[in-house]
């Protein structure tokens, strides 16, 4: 959450890039840590048909938005 606030409030390009990289690391951990730990063993539990797909979707969105913000920070530098 603090990285998101940093992205929104940053006026410095370096701060924006580091905040985006921090968010990228968080998004990657959202995707990889549950895979390493494992999920419920029963396919009938709500974690397998509800939580797992939403968790993967949120992880992918975090990664994509972080990469977009990171590369957009370079384009903003060129326009100034």
Jmol script that loads the backbone (N, CA, C; Angstrom):
load data "model"
ATOM      1  N   UNK A   1       0.817  -1.180   0.000  1.00  0.00           N
ATOM      2  CA  UNK A   1       0.000   0.000   0.000  1.00  0.00           C
ATOM      3  C   UNK A   1       0.864   1.248   0.000  1.00  0.00           C
ATOM      4  N   UNK A   2       1.979   1.213   0.713  1.00  0.00           N
ATOM      5  CA  UNK A   2       2.836   2.390   0.756  1.00  0.00           C
ATOM      6  C   UNK A   2       3.481   2.648  -0.605  1.00  0.00           C
ATOM      7  N   UNK A   3       3.732   1.593  -1.367  1.00  0.00           N
ATOM      8  CA  UNK A   3       4.276   1.784  -2.710  1.00  0.00           C
ATOM      9  C   UNK A   3       3.234   2.447  -3.610  1.00  0.00           C
ATOM     10  N   UNK A   4       1.978   2.107  -3.442  1.00  0.00           N
ATOM     11  CA  UNK A   4       0.915   2.725  -4.238  1.00  0.00           C
ATOM     12  C   UNK A   4       0.799   4.211  -3.913  1.00  0.00           C
ATOM     13  N   UNK A   5       0.904   4.552  -2.638  1.00  0.00           N
ATOM     14  CA  UNK A   5       0.866   5.959  -2.247  1.00  0.00           C
ATOM     15  C   UNK A   5       2.081   6.689  -2.810  1.00  0.00           C
ATOM     16  N   UNK A   6       3.229   6.038  -2.801  1.00  0.00           N
ATOM     17  CA  UNK A   6       4.435   6.629  -3.384  1.00  0.00           C
ATOM     18  C   UNK A   6       4.297   6.877  -4.875  1.00  0.00           C
ATOM     19  N   UNK A   7       3.644   5.967  -5.563  1.00  0.00           N
ATOM     20  CA  UNK A   7       3.432   6.135  -7.000  1.00  0.00           C
ATOM     21  C   UNK A   7       2.504   7.317  -7.264  1.00  0.00           C
ATOM     22  N   UNK A   8       1.447   7.415  -6.480  1.00  0.00           N
ATOM     23  CA  UNK A   8       0.466   8.479  -6.694  1.00  0.00           C
ATOM     24  C   UNK A   8       1.045   9.847  -6.363  1.00  0.00           C
ATOM     25  N   UNK A   9       1.802   9.935  -5.282  1.00  0.00           N
ATOM     26  CA  UNK A   9       2.273  11.238  -4.807  1.00  0.00           C
ATOM     27  C   UNK A   9       3.656  11.635  -5.312  1.00  0.00           C
ATOM     28  N   UNK A  10       4.340  10.752  -6.016  1.00  0.00           N
ATOM     29  CA  UNK A  10       5.718  11.046  -6.401  1.00  0.00           C
ATOM     30  C   UNK A  10       5.779  12.118  -7.483  1.00  0.00           C
ATOM     31  N   UNK A  11       6.710  13.030  -7.269  1.00  0.00           N
ATOM     32  CA  UNK A  11       6.983  14.050  -8.273  1.00  0.00           C
ATOM     33  C   UNK A  11       8.368  13.845  -8.876  1.00  0.00           C
ATOM     34  N   UNK A  12       9.152  13.030  -8.225  1.00  0.00           N
ATOM     35  CA  UNK A  12      10.491  12.714  -8.694  1.00  0.00           C
ATOM     36  C   UNK A  12      10.434  11.419  -9.494  1.00  0.00           C
ATOM     37  N   UNK A  13      11.131  11.371 -10.607  1.00  0.00           N
ATOM     38  CA  UNK A  13      11.091  10.185 -11.467  1.00  0.00           C
ATOM     39  C   UNK A  13      11.764   8.986 -10.812  1.00  0.00           C
ATOM     40  N   UNK A  14      12.813   9.236 -10.034  1.00  0.00           N
ATOM     41  CA  UNK A  14      13.478   8.142  -9.335  1.00  0.00           C
ATOM     42  C   UNK A  14      12.572   7.494  -8.303  1.00  0.00           C
ATOM     43  N   UNK A  15      11.835   8.318  -7.576  1.00  0.00           N
ATOM     44  CA  UNK A  15      10.890   7.789  -6.590  1.00  0.00           C
ATOM     45  C   UNK A  15       9.798   6.980  -7.270  1.00  0.00           C
ATOM     46  N   UNK A  16       9.325   7.469  -8.387  1.00  0.00           N
ATOM     47  CA  UNK A  16       8.289   6.746  -9.138  1.00  0.00           C
ATOM     48  C   UNK A  16       8.809   5.392  -9.604  1.00  0.00           C
ATOM     49  N   UNK A  17      10.022   5.361 -10.106  1.00  0.00           N
ATOM     50  CA  UNK A  17      10.586   4.095 -10.594  1.00  0.00           C
ATOM     51  C   UNK A  17      10.766   3.095  -9.454  1.00  0.00           C
ATOM     52  N   UNK A  18      11.308   3.553  -8.322  1.00  0.00           N
ATOM     53  CA  UNK A  18      11.517   2.643  -7.201  1.00  0.00           C
ATOM     54  C   UNK A  18      10.197   2.163  -6.618  1.00  0.00           C
ATOM     55  N   UNK A  19       9.207   3.011  -6.591  1.00  0.00           N
ATOM     56  CA  UNK A  19       7.888   2.589  -6.107  1.00  0.00           C
ATOM     57  C   UNK A  19       7.277   1.548  -7.037  1.00  0.00           C
ATOM     58  N   UNK A  20       7.465   1.742  -8.329  1.00  0.00           N
ATOM     59  CA  UNK A  20       6.955   0.758  -9.298  1.00  0.00           C
ATOM     60  C   UNK A  20       7.700  -0.564  -9.179  1.00  0.00           C
ATOM     61  N   UNK A  21       9.003  -0.513  -8.949  1.00  0.00           N
ATOM     62  CA  UNK A  21       9.766  -1.747  -8.781  1.00  0.00           C
ATOM     63  C   UNK A  21       9.371  -2.468  -7.487  1.00  0.00           C
ATOM     64  N   UNK A  22       9.072  -1.711  -6.443  1.00  0.00           N
ATOM     65  CA  UNK A  22       8.604  -2.308  -5.199  1.00  0.00           C
ATOM     66  C   UNK A  22       7.251  -2.990  -5.413  1.00  0.00           C
ATOM     67  N   UNK A  23       6.374  -2.337  -6.145  1.00  0.00           N
ATOM     68  CA  UNK A  23       5.071  -2.930  -6.460  1.00  0.00           C
ATOM     69  C   UNK A  23       5.234  -4.162  -7.338  1.00  0.00           C
ATOM     70  N   UNK A  24       6.178  -4.117  -8.250  1.00  0.00           N
ATOM     71  CA  UNK A  24       6.446  -5.271  -9.109  1.00  0.00           C
ATOM     72  C   UNK A  24       6.891  -6.471  -8.274  1.00  0.00           C
ATOM     73  N   UNK A  25       7.778  -6.238  -7.316  1.00  0.00           N
ATOM     74  CA  UNK A  25       8.225  -7.325  -6.437  1.00  0.00           C
ATOM     75  C   UNK A  25       7.055  -7.880  -5.619  1.00  0.00           C
ATOM     76  N   UNK A  26       6.179  -6.992  -5.164  1.00  0.00           N
ATOM     77  CA  UNK A  26       5.009  -7.449  -4.411  1.00  0.00           C
ATOM     78  C   UNK A  26       4.078  -8.285  -5.288  1.00  0.00           C
ATOM     79  N   UNK A  27       3.873  -7.853  -6.531  1.00  0.00           N
ATOM     80  CA  UNK A  27       3.020  -8.607  -7.447  1.00  0.00           C
ATOM     81  C   UNK A  27       3.584  -9.977  -7.767  1.00  0.00           C
ATOM     82  N   UNK A  28       4.888 -10.033  -7.950  1.00  0.00           N
ATOM     83  CA  UNK A  28       5.524 -11.326  -8.224  1.00  0.00           C
ATOM     84  C   UNK A  28       5.408 -12.241  -7.011  1.00  0.00           C
ATOM     85  N   UNK A  29       5.552 -11.668  -5.814  1.00  0.00           N
ATOM     86  CA  UNK A  29       5.419 -12.500  -4.616  1.00  0.00           C
ATOM     87  C   UNK A  29       3.982 -12.982  -4.431  1.00  0.00           C
ATOM     88  N   UNK A  30       2.998 -12.174  -4.833  1.00  0.00           N
ATOM     89  CA  UNK A  30       1.598 -12.617  -4.767  1.00  0.00           C
ATOM     90  C   UNK A  30       1.391 -13.831  -5.666  1.00  0.00           C
ATOM     91  N   UNK A  31       2.107 -13.882  -6.767  1.00  0.00           N
ATOM     92  CA  UNK A  31       1.966 -15.016  -7.679  1.00  0.00           C
ATOM     93  C   UNK A  31       2.766 -16.238  -7.242  1.00  0.00           C
ATOM     94  N   UNK A  32       3.974 -16.028  -6.717  1.00  0.00           N
ATOM     95  CA  UNK A  32       4.869 -17.154  -6.467  1.00  0.00           C
ATOM     96  C   UNK A  32       4.756 -17.777  -5.074  1.00  0.00           C
ATOM     97  N   UNK A  33       4.541 -16.976  -4.050  1.00  0.00           N
ATOM     98  CA  UNK A  33       4.531 -17.517  -2.692  1.00  0.00           C
ATOM     99  C   UNK A  33       3.409 -18.539  -2.483  1.00  0.00           C
ATOM    100  N   UNK A  34       2.162 -18.254  -2.877  1.00  0.00           N
ATOM    101  CA  UNK A  34       1.127 -19.291  -2.700  1.00  0.00           C
ATOM    102  C   UNK A  34       1.412 -20.565  -3.492  1.00  0.00           C
ATOM    103  N   UNK A  35       2.062 -20.421  -4.642  1.00  0.00           N
ATOM    104  CA  UNK A  35       2.405 -21.618  -5.418  1.00  0.00           C
ATOM    105  C   UNK A  35       3.428 -22.469  -4.657  1.00  0.00           C
ATOM    106  N   UNK A  36       4.370 -21.815  -3.971  1.00  0.00           N
ATOM    107  CA  UNK A  36       5.387 -22.545  -3.222  1.00  0.00           C
ATOM    108  C   UNK A  36       4.800 -23.173  -1.962  1.00  0.00           C
ATOM    109  N   UNK A  37       3.894 -22.475  -1.304  1.00  0.00           N
ATOM    110  CA  UNK A  37       3.297 -22.979  -0.067  1.00  0.00           C
ATOM    111  C   UNK A  37       2.241 -24.026  -0.370  1.00  0.00           C
ATOM    112  N   UNK A  38       1.453 -23.761  -1.390  1.00  0.00           N
ATOM    113  CA  UNK A  38       0.388 -24.683  -1.768  1.00  0.00           C
ATOM    114  C   UNK A  38      -0.979 -24.176  -1.344  1.00  0.00           C
ATOM    115  N   UNK A  39      -1.988 -24.723  -1.941  1.00  0.00           N
ATOM    116  CA  UNK A  39      -3.365 -24.351  -1.675  1.00  0.00           C
ATOM    117  C   UNK A  39      -4.066 -25.516  -0.984  1.00  0.00           C
ATOM    118  N   UNK A  40      -5.362 -25.385  -0.818  1.00  0.00           N
ATOM    119  CA  UNK A  40      -6.153 -26.468  -0.233  1.00  0.00           C
ATOM    120  C   UNK A  40      -6.039 -27.716  -1.106  1.00  0.00           C
ATOM    121  N   UNK A  41      -6.128 -28.851  -0.466  1.00  0.00           N
ATOM    122  CA  UNK A  41      -6.010 -30.099  -1.214  1.00  0.00           C
ATOM    123  C   UNK A  41      -7.335 -30.538  -1.832  1.00  0.00           C
ATOM    124  N   UNK A  42      -8.429 -30.068  -1.286  1.00  0.00           N
ATOM    125  CA  UNK A  42      -9.740 -30.458  -1.789  1.00  0.00           C
ATOM    126  C   UNK A  42     -10.199 -29.470  -2.854  1.00  0.00           C
ATOM    127  N   UNK A  43     -10.591 -29.978  -3.992  1.00  0.00           N
ATOM    128  CA  UNK A  43     -11.071 -29.103  -5.073  1.00  0.00           C
ATOM    129  C   UNK A  43     -12.463 -28.555  -4.788  1.00  0.00           C
ATOM    130  N   UNK A  44     -13.134 -29.076  -3.775  1.00  0.00           N
ATOM    131  CA  UNK A  44     -14.479 -28.613  -3.431  1.00  0.00           C
ATOM    132  C   UNK A  44     -14.466 -27.419  -2.484  1.00  0.00           C
ATOM    133  N   UNK A  45     -13.340 -27.082  -1.919  1.00  0.00           N
ATOM    134  CA  UNK A  45     -13.269 -25.938  -1.002  1.00  0.00           C
ATOM    135  C   UNK A  45     -13.280 -24.627  -1.781  1.00  0.00           C
ATOM    136  N   UNK A  46     -13.839 -23.584  -1.181  1.00  0.00           N
ATOM    137  CA  UNK A  46     -13.941 -22.300  -1.882  1.00  0.00           C
ATOM    138  C   UNK A  46     -12.585 -21.676  -2.233  1.00  0.00           C
ATOM    139  N   UNK A  47     -11.541 -22.067  -1.532  1.00  0.00           N
ATOM    140  CA  UNK A  47     -10.241 -21.468  -1.845  1.00  0.00           C
ATOM    141  C   UNK A  47      -9.773 -21.845  -3.244  1.00  0.00           C
ATOM    142  N   UNK A  48     -10.165 -23.020  -3.724  1.00  0.00           N
ATOM    143  CA  UNK A  48      -9.711 -23.441  -5.049  1.00  0.00           C
ATOM    144  C   UNK A  48     -10.529 -22.866  -6.195  1.00  0.00           C
ATOM    145  N   UNK A  49     -11.799 -22.607  -5.985  1.00  0.00           N
ATOM    146  CA  UNK A  49     -12.586 -22.055  -7.086  1.00  0.00           C
ATOM    147  C   UNK A  49     -12.894 -20.579  -6.904  1.00  0.00           C
ATOM    148  N   UNK A  50     -12.516 -19.982  -5.802  1.00  0.00           N
ATOM    149  CA  UNK A  50     -12.766 -18.556  -5.571  1.00  0.00           C
ATOM    150  C   UNK A  50     -11.496 -17.769  -5.328  1.00  0.00           C
ATOM    151  N   UNK A  51     -10.784 -18.151  -4.293  1.00  0.00           N
ATOM    152  CA  UNK A  51      -9.617 -17.382  -3.870  1.00  0.00           C
ATOM    153  C   UNK A  51      -8.456 -17.495  -4.843  1.00  0.00           C
ATOM    154  N   UNK A  52      -8.145 -18.675  -5.295  1.00  0.00           N
ATOM    155  CA  UNK A  52      -6.980 -18.879  -6.159  1.00  0.00           C
ATOM    156  C   UNK A  52      -7.090 -18.083  -7.462  1.00  0.00           C
ATOM    157  N   UNK A  53      -8.196 -18.137  -8.203  1.00  0.00           N
ATOM    158  CA  UNK A  53      -8.275 -17.342  -9.437  1.00  0.00           C
ATOM    159  C   UNK A  53      -8.200 -15.835  -9.180  1.00  0.00           C
ATOM    160  N   UNK A  54      -8.834 -15.366  -8.114  1.00  0.00           N
ATOM    161  CA  UNK A  54      -8.798 -13.934  -7.806  1.00  0.00           C
ATOM    162  C   UNK A  54      -7.387 -13.517  -7.397  1.00  0.00           C
ATOM    163  N   UNK A  55      -6.716 -14.340  -6.631  1.00  0.00           N
ATOM    164  CA  UNK A  55      -5.344 -14.047  -6.216  1.00  0.00           C
ATOM    165  C   UNK A  55      -4.415 -13.959  -7.422  1.00  0.00           C
ATOM    166  N   UNK A  56      -4.572 -14.868  -8.353  1.00  0.00           N
ATOM    167  CA  UNK A  56      -3.754 -14.830  -9.575  1.00  0.00           C
ATOM    168  C   UNK A  56      -4.077 -13.603 -10.422  1.00  0.00           C
ATOM    169  N   UNK A  57      -5.346 -13.254 -10.526  1.00  0.00           N
ATOM    170  CA  UNK A  57      -5.747 -12.071 -11.285  1.00  0.00           C
ATOM    171  C   UNK A  57      -5.155 -10.804 -10.669  1.00  0.00           C
ATOM    172  N   UNK A  58      -5.250 -10.675  -9.354  1.00  0.00           N
ATOM    173  CA  UNK A  58      -4.704  -9.503  -8.686  1.00  0.00           C
ATOM    174  C   UNK A  58      -3.190  -9.439  -8.857  1.00  0.00           C
ATOM    175  N   UNK A  59      -2.518 -10.564  -8.753  1.00  0.00           N
ATOM    176  CA  UNK A  59      -1.070 -10.597  -8.950  1.00  0.00           C
ATOM    177  C   UNK A  59      -0.666 -10.149 -10.347  1.00  0.00           C
ATOM    178  N   UNK A  60      -1.369 -10.636 -11.347  1.00  0.00           N
ATOM    179  CA  UNK A  60      -1.080 -10.248 -12.735  1.00  0.00           C
ATOM    180  C   UNK A  60      -1.355  -8.759 -12.945  1.00  0.00           C
ATOM    181  N   UNK A  61      -2.449  -8.256 -12.387  1.00  0.00           N
ATOM    182  CA  UNK A  61      -2.761  -6.828 -12.516  1.00  0.00           C
ATOM    183  C   UNK A  61      -1.699  -5.960 -11.854  1.00  0.00           C
ATOM    184  N   UNK A  62      -1.236  -6.358 -10.688  1.00  0.00           N
ATOM    185  CA  UNK A  62      -0.192  -5.602 -10.004  1.00  0.00           C
ATOM    186  C   UNK A  62       1.075  -5.573 -10.847  1.00  0.00           C
ATOM    187  N   UNK A  63       1.454  -6.710 -11.406  1.00  0.00           N
ATOM    188  CA  UNK A  63       2.664  -6.775 -12.232  1.00  0.00           C
ATOM    189  C   UNK A  63       2.515  -5.901 -13.475  1.00  0.00           C
ATOM    190  N   UNK A  64       1.393  -6.001 -14.164  1.00  0.00           N
ATOM    191  CA  UNK A  64       1.191  -5.223 -15.387  1.00  0.00           C
ATOM    192  C   UNK A  64       1.152  -3.719 -15.110  1.00  0.00           C
ATOM    193  N   UNK A  65       0.451  -3.317 -14.063  1.00  0.00           N
ATOM    194  CA  UNK A  65       0.377  -1.893 -13.743  1.00  0.00           C
ATOM    195  C   UNK A  65       1.720  -1.351 -13.269  1.00  0.00           C
ATOM    196  N   UNK A  66       2.469  -2.146 -12.550  1.00  0.00           N
ATOM    197  CA  UNK A  66       3.794  -1.713 -12.101  1.00  0.00           C
ATOM    198  C   UNK A  66       4.738  -1.530 -13.287  1.00  0.00           C
ATOM    199  N   UNK A  67       4.707  -2.470 -14.218  1.00  0.00           N
ATOM    200  CA  UNK A  67       5.555  -2.336 -15.406  1.00  0.00           C
ATOM    201  C   UNK A  67       5.134  -1.135 -16.255  1.00  0.00           C
ATOM    202  N   UNK A  68       3.834  -0.917 -16.362  1.00  0.00           N
ATOM    203  CA  UNK A  68       3.343   0.240 -17.115  1.00  0.00           C
ATOM    204  C   UNK A  68       3.810   1.539 -16.479  1.00  0.00           C
ATOM    205  N   UNK A  69       3.695   1.648 -15.173  1.00  0.00           N
ATOM    206  CA  UNK A  69       4.150   2.847 -14.474  1.00  0.00           C
ATOM    207  C   UNK A  69       5.642   3.033 -14.574  1.00  0.00           C
ATOM    208  N   UNK A  70       6.389   1.932 -14.508  1.00  0.00           N
ATOM    209  CA  UNK A  70       7.849   2.015 -14.603  1.00  0.00           C
ATOM    210  C   UNK A  70       8.275   2.550 -15.967  1.00  0.00           C
ATOM    211  N   UNK A  71       7.720   1.993 -17.026  1.00  0.00           N
ATOM    212  CA  UNK A  71       8.105   2.444 -18.364  1.00  0.00           C
ATOM    213  C   UNK A  71       7.528   3.815 -18.697  1.00  0.00           C
ATOM    214  N   UNK A  72       6.393   4.142 -18.129  1.00  0.00           N
ATOM    215  CA  UNK A  72       5.818   5.473 -18.339  1.00  0.00           C
ATOM    216  C   UNK A  72       6.667   6.547 -17.674  1.00  0.00           C
ATOM    217  N   UNK A  73       7.364   6.213 -16.621  1.00  0.00           N
ATOM    218  CA  UNK A  73       8.219   7.203 -15.957  1.00  0.00           C
ATOM    219  C   UNK A  73       9.371   7.616 -16.859  1.00  0.00           C
ATOM    220  N   UNK A  74       9.840   6.726 -17.730  1.00  0.00           N
ATOM    221  CA  UNK A  74      10.888   7.089 -18.669  1.00  0.00           C
ATOM    222  C   UNK A  74      10.355   7.996 -19.768  1.00  0.00           C
ATOM    223  N   UNK A  75       9.120   7.779 -20.189  1.00  0.00           N
ATOM    224  CA  UNK A  75       8.527   8.625 -21.216  1.00  0.00           C
ATOM    225  C   UNK A  75       8.263  10.012 -20.698  1.00  0.00           C
ATOM    226  N   UNK A  76       7.910  10.150 -19.404  1.00  0.00           N
ATOM    227  CA  UNK A  76       7.689  11.459 -18.808  1.00  0.00           C
ATOM    228  C   UNK A  76       8.973  12.256 -18.742  1.00  0.00           C
ATOM    229  N   UNK A  77      10.100  11.598 -18.548  1.00  0.00           N
ATOM    230  CA  UNK A  77      11.384  12.282 -18.484  1.00  0.00           C
ATOM    231  C   UNK A  77      11.716  12.885 -19.834  1.00  0.00           C
ATOM    232  N   UNK A  78      11.423  12.150 -20.907  1.00  0.00           N
ATOM    233  CA  UNK A  78      11.732  12.628 -22.242  1.00  0.00           C
ATOM    234  C   UNK A  78      10.895  13.844 -22.662  1.00  0.00           C
ATOM    235  N   UNK A  79       9.713  14.005 -22.103  1.00  0.00           N
ATOM    236  CA  UNK A  79       8.837  15.106 -22.486  1.00  0.00           C
ATOM    237  C   UNK A  79       9.163  16.396 -21.761  1.00  0.00           C
ATOM    238  N   UNK A  80       9.963  16.336 -20.709  1.00  0.00           N
ATOM    239  CA  UNK A  80      10.272  17.542 -19.953  1.00  0.00           C
ATOM    240  C   UNK A  80      11.487  18.234 -20.489  1.00  0.00           C
TER     241      UNK A  80
END
end "model"
wireframe off; spacefill off
backbone 0.3
color backbone group
